[in-house]
């Protein structure tokens, strides 16, 4: 996106041109050999050893003091002080590398390489005594300069959320702790993968472009395949394909990948999100509850060193076991209304009394879902398995073995939001076909999130699927919990944003307001 250059940007481009006139390539192609990183250098420093190092990173500050200067280098692991002497980086008669390049042409944010040895200054700071300096990349835009005084007060912070999320690359450079959040995200996913691999389950990949958007109740993104001349959907879930693999003979399969839902955006929702789905033969939802709570406890310990995490000022414990509570009991506990055995009209009246907006398209399942969502969901702070959902809400779930009209399903609620959804999977192909047909009837009534019949999936079930339990866990929400972040945008490198206004659009808008 083009923009009008400011004075600093013009100055940096002039410096770039001057370097080239001097015969210095500001963007060299050759490998710069790095044999040390800041964190490791500081951790392994010894006053007895004169260790020679070759390091690279961004120039983050300079204190020029005549023939010698101090600077700060930032690499991928941290920051370290540099001591740069004119006569040591320029041992010959030509002092341009110090007098001109370092003092006048280099700017904050430029990438440099330094060779020298590690030492401790008189003030006790571990530093690099530079013997050689190389320009590796010129920065043409100035970084925001975030200042912290002696009392820890921060000035000129790069803190505007829209700017931070839109320019994550700047956010990562100037704001401490942002990178740590994403390293923790990596730890969450790697620990989860480790748990599943150790259990003997197979990581697989299934189609992202699907001819039928199945496996969940959600509005999909639609695209068109020109060669086949058919509409395709970005997947809303991996479920139906993973179950096909269970039919095919895998004991347990899982996928960690992106799903897409063409729905609203808020602090808990992004149109593309990462989900883990797992399906295991010969298990039920009771086994899945026990397995899930153990995995989440292990992830929390791996990320935070203990089974607790803090978010929104609340301490949340992932120490197993978690509470188990049937959904109708939860509604009764929070509202005083017992919905068991009620007709659709009676439930609609209860919903109105609870201040829940309802319409004629809503069946029993949708009404219970809305009542629970409005009156109960946000109250479950500690991890709680909400179990035994009505059959109307659970078209892919096995009927409850002892409770008519209910299914063997749970959702895991943490900090007032759903984190996971799991079933004893429906493996009766005749029952499954009827459930799909009921979904089509809901669609005819106006429910745009109702499922479409997947005939190939029904065919797969007809070949026989063993008793199976499955679960889906929202990775982004899990990372939010483990890092204490209240907004999903804080744990996504590049969250979806409104299009950025161009300079001409901004100018036009300002003229229109005059």
C-alpha positions, -999 to 999 in steps of 0.1 A, spaced: 0 0 0 16 33 -12 18 62 12 34 96 13 70 94 27 77 114 59 110 131 67 124 101 85 116 77 57 131 101 31 163 104 53 166 66 55 163 62 17 190 89 13 212 69 37 205 38 16 216 56 -16 247 69 2 257 34 12 254 22 -23 275 51 -35 302 40 -10 302 5 -25 283 -10 5 254 -33 -4 226 -27 21 209 -60 13 238 -85 8 230 -119 -6 257 -140 11 251 -161 42 261 -144 74 274 -172 97 259 -169 132 273 -190 159 258 -175 190 225 -161 203 219 -135 231 201 -158 256 227 -185 253 257 -160 255 244 -145 287 235 -179 302 270 -194 295 292 -164 301 324 -169 320 349 -142 331 377 -167 327 370 -174 290 375 -150 261 348 -164 238 347 -152 202 312 -149 187 295 -140 154 260 -126 160 233 -108 140 201 -89 147 185 -55 148 202 -23 160 179 -11 188 198 19 203 231 38 200 251 60 224 278 77 204 308 89 224 335 101 200 359 72 190 339 46 209 302 39 212 277 16 229 247 1 210 221 -26 216 215 -56 194 182 -76 194 181 -111 180 155 -138 181 162 -146 218 169 -112 235 190 -80 237 226 -75 244 250 -45 246 276 -38 220 309 -19 225 321 -5 192 355 12 189 364 31 158 400 18 155 390 -18 161 362 -21 135 383 1 111 420 -10 118 433 7 86 434 43 76 398 43 62 375 50 91 343 53 70 326 22 85 326 39 119 326 76 111 300 75 83 282 42 82 278 35 119 274 71 132 254 86 103 239 60 79 227 33 103 193 37 119 173 20 147 158 -12 132 186 -19 108 200 -54 107 237 -57 114 262 -85 119 289 -83 145 320 -104 152 340 -100 184 343 -114 219 321 -115 250 332 -95 281 318 -79 312 318 -41 315 329 -22 346 292 -18 355 288 -56 353 268 -58 320 276 -88 297 284 -72 263 300 -79 230 333 -62 221 330 -57 184 359 -63 161 339 -63 128 306 -48 117 285 -57 86 254 -41 73 228 -69 66 195 -51 59 185 -14 59 152 -6 75 132 21 56 105 27 81 113 39 117 101 16 145 79 31 172 102 41 201 88 27 233 104 43 263 104 30 299 116 52 328 134 42 359 101 36 377 88 13 350 64 37 334 60 32 297 58 61 272 49 62 235 37 26 237 27 8 205 -6 -3 222 -35 5 198 -51 -29 193 -59 -24 156 -24 -13 148 -9 -42 169 -30 -69 152 -27 -54 117 11 -49 120 20 -79 141 55 -77 128 60 -44 146 41 -56 177 66 -85 180 96 -62 177 87 -35 201 63 -50 227 79 -74 253 59 -105 260 41 -108 226 65 -133 213 63 -153 246 25 -156 240 31 -173 206 58 -195 220 33 -207 245 9 -213 217 34 -236 201 40 -254 234 2 -260 238 0 -276 203 32 -296 207 22 -310 241 -13 -319 228 3 -336 198 27 -354 221 -2 -367 243 -21 -380 213 10 -396 197 19 -413 229 -16 -427 231 -9 -444 198 -33 -423 176 -24 -413 140 -23 -377 128 -40 -373 94 -50 -346 70 -85 -343 54 -99 -320 27 -103 -283 35 -123 -278 3 -154 -300 7 -184 -306 -16 -207 -307 15 -200 -286 46 -207 -312 72 -198 -322 108 -211 -291 125 -239 -265 126 -225 -234 110 -226 -212 80 -198 -220 55 -177 -200 31 -185 -209 -5 -162 -209 -35 -163 -223 -70 -141 -248 -87 -139 -238 -124 -127 -270 -139 -153 -292 -122 -179 -264 -124 -191 -270 -89 -194 -250 -57 -172 -261 -29 -172 -251 8 -143 -243 31 -147 -269 58 -166 -261 90 -153 -293 107 -132 -324 100 -156 -348 117 -172 -367 88 -139 -374 71 -122 -385 102 -151 -409 109 -146 -424 74 -111 -433 85 -124 -450 116 -147 -470 93 -116 -478 73 -99 -495 103 -78 -468 121 -79 -473 159 -76 -436 166 -71 -406 143 -67 -369 149 -62 -337 129 -50 -303 140 -60 -278 114 -80 -248 102 -118 -246 101 -138 -218 85 -172 -203 95 -188 -174 78 -202 -159 110 -197 -130 133 -164 -117 147 -158 -108 184 -133 -114 212 -140 -152 210 -145 -157 173 -124 -154 142 -137 -166 108 -108 -191 105 -98 -209 136 -77 -239 146 -93 -270 159 -82 -304 170 -105 -333 164 -99 -369 177 -118 -401 171 -110 -434 189 -125 -469 184 -143 -487 212 -145 -457 235 -175 -436 249 -180 -401 261 -172 -411 297 -138 -423 287 -133 -391 266 -140 -369 296 -113 -387 316 -88 -386 288 -95 -349 281 -91 -337 316 -57 -355 319 -45 -340 286 -55 -305 296 -39 -308 330 -7 -319 313 -8 -290 288 -13 -264 316 17 -278 335 38 -277 304 29 -241 296 27 -226 331 47 -250 353 16 -257 373 -20 -269 367 -35 -234 372 -37 -204 349 -50 -169 354 -73 -150 331 -95 -119 336 -83 -118 373 -96 -154 379 -75 -184 388 -86 -214 368 -75 -249 378 -71 -276 352 -63 -302 379 -83 -334 371 -110 -344 376 -134 -317 364 -171 -314 375 -197 -332 354 -232 -317 351 -262 -326 328 -274 -297 307 -310 -298 320 -297 -299 356 -275 -269 348 -305 -249 335 -325 -260 365 -297 -250 389 -293 -215 373 -329 -206 365 -351 -228 386 -369 -242 355 -370 -279 349 -373 -284 311 -374 -322 312 -405 -335 296 -417 -300 285 -433 -294 250 -418 -270 225 -444 -244 233 -437 -247 271 -400 -243 264 -406 -212 243 -425 -196 272 -397 -204 296 -372 -188 272 -393 -157 271 -394 -156 309 -356 -159 309 -353 -130 285 -341 -152 256 -351 -141 221 -369 -169 203 -385 -173 169 -408 -199 152 -378 -217 135 -365 -229 168 -371 -265 178 -366 -280 212 -329 -284 208 -324 -248 196 -345 -235 225 -325 -254 251 -293 -243 235 -304 -206 236 -317 -208 272 -284 -225 283 -263 -200 264 -281 -169 278 -286 -180 314 -259 -206 322 -229 -208 299 -211 -177 312 -214 -188 348 -191 -218 345 -156 -205 352 -138 -236 364 -137 -265 339 -171 -282 338 -183 -310 316 -219 -301 306 -234 -335 296 -264 -353 281 -277 -329 255 -311 -333 239 -313 -353 207 -324 -323 186 -292 -305 194 -269 -335 186 -275 -349 151 -243 -369 151 -245 -382 186 -255 -417 200 -288 -418 220 -283 -419 257 -282 -455 270 -306 -448 299 -322 -414 294 -348 -412 266 -347 -381 244 -310 -373 254 -277 -381 238 -242 -391 251 -226 -357 245 -206 -332 265 -193 -297 261 -164 -285 282 -171 -250 296 -142 -230 309 -142 -193 319 -178 -191 306 -171 -203 271 -172 -237 253 -137 -252 249 -146 -286 236 -174 -307 222 -175 -345 224 -198 -375 217 -203 -411 219 -205 -411 181 -237 -422 163 -228 -453 143 -263 -465 135 -267 -456 98 -305 -458 98 -307 -435 128 -281 -412 113 -301 -409 81 -332 -399 100 -313 -373 120 -300 -358 88 -336 -357 74 -347 -339 106 -319 -314 100 -333 -308 65 -367 -302 80 -351 -275 103 -335 -260 72 -368 -258 55 -381 -239 85 -354 -213 80 -325 -226 101 -294 -216 80 -270 -236 102 -288 -269 98 -267 -298 84 -269 -310 48 -273 -348 42 -239 -363 33 -248 -394 13 -213 -407 10 -209 -405 48 -241 -425 52 -227 -451 28 -195 -453 48 -216 -459 80 -235 -487 62 -202 -506 59 -201 -505 97 -184 -481 121 -173 -495 155 -184 -479 187 -164 -446 187 -159 -415 208 -148 -382 193 -139 -347 205 -132 -313 190 -111 -288 210 -108 -251 200 -71 -245 200 -73 -207 199 -95 -206 230 -73 -232 247 -43 -209 241 -63 -179 254 -68 -198 286 -33 -210 290 -18 -175 283 -44 -155 302 -54 -135 271 -91 -123 270 -92 -117 232 -88 -143 205 -69 -117 184 -41 -118 210 -33 -154 203 -36 -153 165 -5 -140 146 -28 -124 119 -64 -121 130 -90 -112 103 -93 -74 101 -115 -49 81 -97 -38 50 -72 -10 57 -83 24 43 -60 37 16 -44 71 19 -67 84 -9 -98 71 8 -87 88 41 -82 121 22 -116 118 5 -133 111 38 -117 141 54 -128 163 24 -163 151 27 -165 161 63 -154 197 56 
